[in-house]
Structures are given as C-alpha cells and as structure tokens.
Amino acid sequence: MQTLIRWRLKEVMARYDIRAGDLAKAMGVSHNSIANLRKAKTMPRLDGESLNKLCNALNFLAQDLTGEITPIDLISYTKDPVTPTPAETPGETELEQSNQTRKMHSTDNQSPTSLFVA
C-alpha cells in the first residue's frame, strides 16, 4: 500500500539546518520526542497546540528562511491512484436500485391520462 500523506519534518529540518536538540529545547520537550517526530513516515497525531508550537519553534530556529514554515510544509500528499468510481462505491448500487423501484412505484400509482397531460 502506498503512503498518501507523508510527514516531512526531517526534510524541513535538514533544509533549514535545524538540529533536533535545538528544536527540543525551543519546544520544551525531550530529545526523544523530537527523534520520534523526525522518524515518523506518516503524519503523527498532533493536536493544534503542539503543531503550532512546532511551527513556531521551526520558524525561530530556521537558517536562511525566505518564508514562514507552516503545517503545509510538514506534509506532502499523493493522490490515491486507485480511486473507486461511483458504480464501485459500496452501497451505491443498492441506492440506485431503491431509487429506480421508487420511481416505478410512483408512476404505477398514476392514471394513464395524468402521464400524458402537458
């Protein structure tokens, strides 16, 4: 299975010459916490406050920063190459069958003259 959302903290830290120890100190967390974040291949579970704290610390420590480091810089997204078509979506055919049955019953209840009235 292909990873669709990649966590890129390690790449961002390398690009801006940010050391793990410095980031840990700026964030007030342990070196192991940063090491675990760096090793993650997929996006870790971070609450909004932690993600904000991470971005603030990265921006503070970044060397040669031309813009601001945001959460968007920390993830990359690859579209799933195998997206099901609507007909392949589970339950879709049952819904279509139900709608067809309803349409048939609603026209059965009408008199033939009401079907042809303009």
MIDOSE-1310 file (N, C-alpha, C; in nm, 2 decimals, decimal comma, always signed):
residues 118
mqtl	+0,08/-0,12/+0,00/+0,00/+0,00/+0,00/+0,09/+0,12/+0,00; +0,05/+0,22/-0,08/+0,13/+0,34/-0,09/+0,09/+0,44/+0,02; +0,19/+0,51/+0,07/+0,16/+0,62/+0,17/+0,11/+0,74/+0,10; -0,01/+0,79/+0,13/-0,07/+0,90/+0,06/-0,03/+1,03/+0,13
irwr	-0,01/+1,03/+0,26/+0,03/+1,16/+0,33/+0,16/+1,13/+0,40; +0,26/+1,20/+0,36/+0,39/+1,18/+0,42/+0,43/+1,29/+0,52; +0,49/+1,26/+0,62/+0,54/+1,36/+0,72/+0,68/+1,40/+0,68; +0,71/+1,53/+0,67/+0,83/+1,58/+0,62/+0,92/+1,66/+0,71
lkev	+0,90/+1,64/+0,84/+0,98/+1,71/+0,94/+1,13/+1,70/+0,92; +1,17/+1,58/+0,90/+1,31/+1,55/+0,88/+1,37/+1,63/+0,76; +1,29/+1,64/+0,65/+1,34/+1,72/+0,53/+1,34/+1,87/+0,56; +1,24/+1,92/+0,63/+1,23/+2,06/+0,67/+1,35/+2,10/+0,76
mary	+1,38/+2,01/+0,86/+1,49/+2,04/+0,95/+1,62/+2,04/+0,87; +1,64/+1,95/+0,78/+1,77/+1,94/+0,70/+1,78/+2,07/+0,61; +1,67/+2,10/+0,55/+1,67/+2,22/+0,46/+1,71/+2,35/+0,53; +1,66/+2,37/+0,65/+1,69/+2,49/+0,73/+1,80/+2,47/+0,83
dira	+1,87/+2,36/+0,83/+1,98/+2,34/+0,92/+1,94/+2,35/+1,07; +1,83/+2,28/+1,10/+1,78/+2,28/+1,24/+1,82/+2,15/+1,31; +1,88/+2,16/+1,42/+1,92/+2,04/+1,49/+1,81/+1,99/+1,59; +1,80/+1,86/+1,61/+1,70/+1,81/+1,69/+1,70/+1,86/+1,84
gdla	+1,82/+1,87/+1,89/+1,84/+1,92/+2,03/+1,79/+2,06/+2,04; +1,82/+2,14/+1,94/+1,78/+2,28/+1,95/+1,63/+2,29/+1,94; +1,57/+2,21/+1,85/+1,42/+2,21/+1,84/+1,35/+2,16/+1,97; +1,41/+2,06/+2,03/+1,36/+2,01/+2,15/+1,36/+2,11/+2,26
kamg	+1,47/+2,19/+2,27/+1,49/+2,29/+2,37/+1,39/+2,41/+2,35; +1,38/+2,45/+2,22/+1,28/+2,56/+2,18/+1,14/+2,52/+2,21; +1,11/+2,39/+2,20/+0,97/+2,35/+2,22/+0,94/+2,31/+2,37; +1,05/+2,29/+2,44/+1,04/+2,24/+2,58/+0,99/+2,10/+2,59
vshn	+1,04/+2,02/+2,50/+1,01/+1,87/+2,50/+1,15/+1,79/+2,51; +1,14/+1,66/+2,52/+1,26/+1,58/+2,53/+1,32/+1,56/+2,39; +1,44/+1,53/+2,39/+1,51/+1,50/+2,26/+1,45/+1,38/+2,20; +1,41/+1,28/+2,28/+1,34/+1,16/+2,23/+1,21/+1,19/+2,16
sian	+1,13/+1,29/+2,21/+1,01/+1,33/+2,14/+1,04/+1,38/+2,00; +1,14/+1,46/+1,99/+1,17/+1,51/+1,85/+1,23/+1,40/+1,76; +1,31/+1,31/+1,82/+1,36/+1,20/+1,74/+1,24/+1,11/+1,69; +1,14/+1,09/+1,77/+1,02/+1,02/+1,73/+0,94/+1,09/+1,62
lrka	+0,93/+1,22/+1,63/+0,86/+1,30/+1,53/+0,94/+1,30/+1,40; +1,07/+1,30/+1,41/+1,16/+1,30/+1,29/+1,15/+1,17/+1,21; +1,14/+1,06/+1,29/+1,14/+0,92/+1,23/+1,01/+0,89/+1,17; +0,90/+0,96/+1,20/+0,77/+0,92/+1,16/+0,76/+0,94/+1,00
ktmp	+0,71/+0,84/+0,94/+0,69/+0,84/+0,79/+0,56/+0,90/+0,75; +0,46/+0,87/+0,83/+0,32/+0,93/+0,81/+0,30/+1,03/+0,92; +0,20/+1,12/+0,89/+0,17/+1,23/+0,98/+0,13/+1,18/+1,12; +0,21/+1,22/+1,22/+0,18/+1,18/+1,36/+0,05/+1,25/+1,41
rldg	+0,00/+1,20/+1,52/-0,12/+1,26/+1,58/-0,07/+1,38/+1,67; -0,09/+1,50/+1,62/-0,06/+1,62/+1,69/-0,18/+1,70/+1,71; -0,20/+1,76/+1,83/-0,31/+1,85/+1,84/-0,27/+1,98/+1,79; -0,37/+2,07/+1,78/-0,34/+2,20/+1,72/-0,23/+2,28/+1,79
esln	-0,24/+2,28/+1,92/-0,14/+2,35/+2,01/+0,00/+2,30/+1,98; +0,02/+2,17/+1,98/+0,15/+2,11/+1,95/+0,20/+2,14/+1,81; +0,12/+2,14/+1,71/+0,15/+2,17/+1,58/+0,19/+2,32/+1,57; +0,12/+2,40/+1,63/+0,15/+2,55/+1,63/+0,29/+2,57/+1,70
klcn	+0,31/+2,50/+1,81/+0,44/+2,51/+1,89/+0,55/+2,47/+1,80; +0,53/+2,36/+1,73/+0,64/+2,30/+1,64/+0,67/+2,40/+1,53; +0,57/+2,46/+1,46/+0,59/+2,56/+1,36/+0,66/+2,68/+1,41; +0,62/+2,73/+1,53/+0,68/+2,85/+1,58/+0,83/+2,82/+1,61
alnf	+0,86/+2,71/+1,67/+1,00/+2,67/+1,70/+1,08/+2,66/+1,57; +1,02/+2,60/+1,47/+1,09/+2,58/+1,34/+1,12/+2,72/+1,28; +1,03/+2,81/+1,28/+1,05/+2,94/+1,23/+1,15/+3,02/+1,31; +1,16/+3,00/+1,44/+1,25/+3,07/+1,52/+1,40/+3,02/+1,49
laqd	+1,41/+2,89/+1,47/+1,54/+2,83/+1,45/+1,59/+2,82/+1,31; +1,51/+2,84/+1,21/+1,54/+2,82/+1,07/+1,65/+2,92/+1,03; +1,75/+2,87/+0,95/+1,85/+2,95/+0,89/+1,81/+2,97/+0,74; +1,84/+3,09/+0,69/+1,81/+3,13/+0,55/+1,66/+3,11/+0,52
ltge	+1,57/+3,15/+0,61/+1,43/+3,13/+0,59/+1,38/+3,25/+0,50; +1,32/+3,21/+0,38/+1,27/+3,31/+0,29/+1,12/+3,33/+0,32; +1,05/+3,23/+0,37/+0,91/+3,25/+0,41/+0,88/+3,19/+0,54; +0,76/+3,17/+0,57/+0,73/+3,11/+0,70/+0,70/+2,96/+0,69
itpi	+0,75/+2,88/+0,78/+0,72/+2,74/+0,78/+0,58/+2,72/+0,84; +0,50/+2,65/+0,77/+0,36/+2,62/+0,81/+0,34/+2,47/+0,81; +0,22/+2,43/+0,87/+0,19/+2,29/+0,86/+0,19/+2,23/+0,72; +0,16/+2,31/+0,62/+0,16/+2,26/+0,48/+0,30/+2,22/+0,44
dlis	+0,40/+2,28/+0,50/+0,54/+2,25/+0,46/+0,58/+2,11/+0,53; +0,51/+2,07/+0,63/+0,54/+1,95/+0,70/+0,48/+1,82/+0,65; +0,39/+1,84/+0,55/+0,32/+1,72/+0,50/+0,33/+1,73/+0,34; +0,32/+1,61/+0,28/+0,30/+1,61/+0,14/+0,20/+1,50/+0,11
ytkd	+0,12/+1,53/+0,01/+0,00/+1,45/-0,03/+0,02/+1,39/-0,17; +0,00/+1,26/-0,18/+0,00/+1,20/-0,31/-0,14/+1,14/-0,34; -0,20/+1,18/-0,45/-0,34/+1,13/-0,48/-0,34/+0,98/-0,49; -0,44/+0,91/-0,44/-0,46/+0,77/-0,45/-0,48/+0,73/-0,59
pvtp	-0,39/+0,65/-0,65/-0,40/+0,61/-0,79/-0,52/+0,53/-0,82; -0,58/+0,46/-0,72/-0,69/+0,37/-0,74/-0,81/+0,43/-0,67; -0,88/+0,52/-0,73/-1,00/+0,58/-0,66/-1,12/+0,51/-0,72; -1,21/+0,46/-0,64/-1,33/+0,39/-0,69/-1,42/+0,48/-0,77
tpae	-1,48/+0,43/-0,88/-1,58/+0,51/-0,95/-1,71/+0,50/-0,87; -1,80/+0,59/-0,90/-1,93/+0,59/-0,82/-2,00/+0,45/-0,83; -1,99/+0,38/-0,94/-2,06/+0,25/-0,95/-1,99/+0,14/-0,86; -1,86/+0,17/-0,83/-1,79/+0,07/-0,75/-1,80/+0,10/-0,60
tpge	-1,86/+0,22/-0,56/-1,87/+0,26/-0,42/-1,97/+0,16/-0,36; -1,93/+0,11/-0,24/-2,02/+0,01/-0,17/-2,16/+0,08/-0,14; -2,26/+0,01/-0,16/-2,40/+0,07/-0,13/-2,46/+0,15/-0,24; -2,38/+0,19/-0,33/-2,43/+0,28/-0,44/-2,53/+0,21/-0,53
tele	-2,50/+0,08/-0,56/-2,59/+0,01/-0,65/-2,72/-0,02/-0,58; -2,72/-0,04/-0,45/-2,84/-0,06/-0,37/-2,92/+0,07/-0,37; -2,86/+0,18/-0,35/-2,93/+0,31/-0,35/-2,99/+0,33/-0,49; -2,92/+0,31/-0,60/-2,97/+0,32/-0,73/-3,09/+0,23/-0,75
qsnq	-3,08/+0,11/-0,71/-3,20/+0,02/-0,72/-3,32/+0,07/-0,64; -3,29/+0,12/-0,52/-3,40/+0,17/-0,44/-3,47/+0,29/-0,51; -3,39/+0,38/-0,57/-3,44/+0,49/-0,64/-3,52/+0,45/-0,76; -3,47/+0,35/-0,84/-3,55/+0,30/-0,95/-3,68/+0,24/-0,91
trkm	-3,68/+0,16/-0,80/-3,80/+0,10/-0,75/-3,90/+0,20/-0,71; -3,86/+0,31/-0,65/-3,95/+0,42/-0,61/-4,01/+0,49/-0,73; -3,93/+0,51/-0,83/-3,97/+0,58/-0,95/-4,08/+0,49/-1,02; -4,06/+0,36/-1,02/-4,15/+0,27/-1,09/-4,28/+0,27/-1,01
hstd	-4,28/+0,27/-0,88/-4,40/+0,27/-0,80/-4,47/+0,40/-0,81; -4,40/+0,51/-0,82/-4,47/+0,64/-0,83/-4,54/+0,65/-0,96; -4,49/+0,60/-1,07/-4,56/+0,61/-1,20/-4,67/+0,50/-1,21; -4,66/+0,39/-1,13/-4,76/+0,29/-1,14/-4,89/+0,34/-1,07
nqsp	-4,88/+0,43/-0,97/-4,99/+0,48/-0,90/-5,07/+0,59/-0,98; -5,01/+0,64/-1,08/-5,07/+0,75/-1,16/-5,16/+0,69/-1,27; -5,27/+0,76/-1,30/-5,35/+0,71/-1,41/-5,29/+0,74/-1,54; -5,31/+0,66/-1,65/-5,25/+0,68/-1,78/-5,28/+0,82/-1,83
tslf	-5,40/+0,88/-1,80/-5,43/+1,01/-1,86/-5,34/+1,12/-1,79; -5,30/+1,10/-1,66/-5,22/+1,20/-1,60/-5,08/+1,19/-1,65; -5,04/+1,08/-1,70/-4,90/+1,07/-1,75/-4,88/+1,15/-1,88; -4,99/+1,17/-1,96/-4,98/+1,24/-2,09/-5,03/+1,38/-2,09
va	-5,07/+1,43/-1,98/-5,12/+1,57/-1,97/-5,00/+1,66/-1,97; -5,01/+1,76/-2,06/-4,90/+1,86/-2,07/-4,91/+1,97/-1,98
